[in-house]
Amino acid sequence: MGAYEMFGEKIGVKIKYLISDIDNGKSKKIKHENSISVVKYDTLHKRLVSKTCVETKLRSASYTQDALVEFDTLCQDWRKRLIETFGNPPEKIRKSFLQERFKYDYEAFKYFNEYRYGNNQRLADDVIKLYTYNASLLNAVIRAKDDRQKYRKALATTRMEKFDIWQSLSNDVNDFRDVEHNLPQTADTLRHKVTKYIKDNYYSVVSKKYGMRNATKVMSKEQIAILKQLLRKHQNLQDTDIASIYNTIGAEIGWCDITPNTVGNYRKKWRLETIAGAEGKKALKRTLEMAVKRQKPSSPMLFWTLDGWDAELLYQKEVVKNGKKTITYHNRLNVVVVLDPYTKYPIGYAIGEKENSQLIKEALRNAINHTRELFGQRYIPYQLQTDNFAKKTMTPLYESASKFYIPAKVGNAQSKVIERYFSSLNKQLQKNLTPNWSGHNITARSENQPNSDVLNLIKKDFPDAIGCAMQIMELLEGERNAKRSEFVQAFEELDANFKQPISTNDFLRYFGETTGYTNRLTGSGVTPTILGKERAYETFDLNFRSYAYMDWAVKYDPTDLSKVLVLNAKSKDGRCQEIIGTTEFLLEEKYIQPMALADRLYGDAQELHKIYNFNNQLHNHIIEDIEENNQIISGLIALNPQLQILNKLMITNSLGKHKEIKQLETEKPLKINKNKLVELKSTEYQIIDDVQSQY
């Protein structure tokens, strides 16, 4: 039957729809599942038997009937909640205190119908109708206010209770739907409107844009110039301030005064000419300049864009200040995302506490490495677009990360497709019921934000920074998984002219990290300490041995330490002062051989023979150089026997020996078998046990 029940000519409300008591074995009465739960049963019972409370009991409960309370004696807030939950009471003809005093004002209709503004313009019919209803309802509000005691009684308010008449009137005005109106919705603004209506009558109802004299106040070019100049001022003056300054100037010249309403009208009319001065170029560009309409790329890897996003996820962090530990819960991580707009694919990302140059570099490195996971080798995009963050230092990196780097125009937020992508990610976090989700941006409506009271209750369950980073990674990896297949398939169909592969050398040169120190070639190779661990790198390029004297800066990819790039550098006390980069070599991590034969695995022997063959090649190179040198010097001696240059230069044979030649000079010429000189035999065991080998 619902919450309402007629009792004679009065409307009753069943008590079980008001109380908040639940079945705990002690409650005398139990609430209905749809109860508005505004009061405990014991409290309501005391009010019903009290002589000072206005609530009136219509009927006590029996075996077959519910207890009833008279609807009209309940406080306004309870009645409002009952109506919101169960609808209006069954009595259709019943009128509120305000409805009883509402009368259509024909004089108001006549006034607004004859009203003219500007160049003798008439109000539109729907505006006349609205203004007439507004004036009629304001008349009813004034009548209700004047009959204060009756109004208090109609609201069932006792003398002991605080009575805010304007708040009550505001509530009734907001609930009044018999006619269309747009009166203020708060108590303070309604009071201000009524006060102005009492003073200015019907004219106060008219909007400023229909002011009768606003359009004719300023006439001459001089007046227009002064007013425009004030509207352009970078202080972004208020209408009242501009009117005051203008009137002060006008008083000296004999101009008529203007009102703030007039200034407001001209501010709208001349917005195009004044917005740049008052609000800046960005505001002009954002609101009035013509924007370029763009479509997404036709294929993947044609266009990348990147930006930083303060992820709307809260995490807890321990802060030590003045020796005292404090845990904060308002912290958020920043994630730099590299986006391919073709399918809004997050091709790369990096997570940190704040956006900076290093985080951007990590995001680009992650993006290029991810292309190798997708396509089998590393690629860079055909075009890259970014904002102007750290423009001077980041531009060389951006140019190396694409064939064409085109930064977004300064202040042009409209070119950021990635901003809309961040918004979609944030909506996913909300949809996934993420407990530490902090809400939308600060300009969002408060009713769309999470409950701060609940966040405060569960803040100790927030993850730490690592846990929060895992949440972000899970979100972005989910995006990748959902879009990967389409992205890869489309790339395979891309014209080869637009595919931009990047070599390992270029990748490490531009996107690699450095240790901050330099290293030289030793018997163990180049042995930098990377991520806290010493590692050994070598190359089978014989030319690298010629630079054993050189200091090398090492560039590496933290996610793949199998190869490093070494570049010549200036060094002081082992620290890298400057990377010169005129000489570079790509080194591979040394293969580790087992000491024991029993520990050998498949491939060990092959790697061992690589070293054996390289050393043979090295020895042959040395021998060939010695022979070439001997031939040159021998020819020089033959042409100049008087120089006796042999003793001075100590010319050796191809075996590097000198004394044998001198001993045999008087006996017979030395015959050298070149084949035997080149052949340097060695067993695998000898290589393993050689003193140059490192374990």
Order of alpha helices (4+ residues) and beta strands (2+ residues): beta-beta-alpha-beta-beta-alpha-alpha-alpha-beta-beta-alpha-alpha-alpha-alpha-alpha-alpha-alpha-alpha-alpha-beta-beta-beta-beta-beta-alpha-beta-beta-alpha-beta-alpha-alpha-alpha-beta-alpha-beta-beta-beta-beta-beta-beta-beta-alpha-alpha-alpha-alpha-alpha
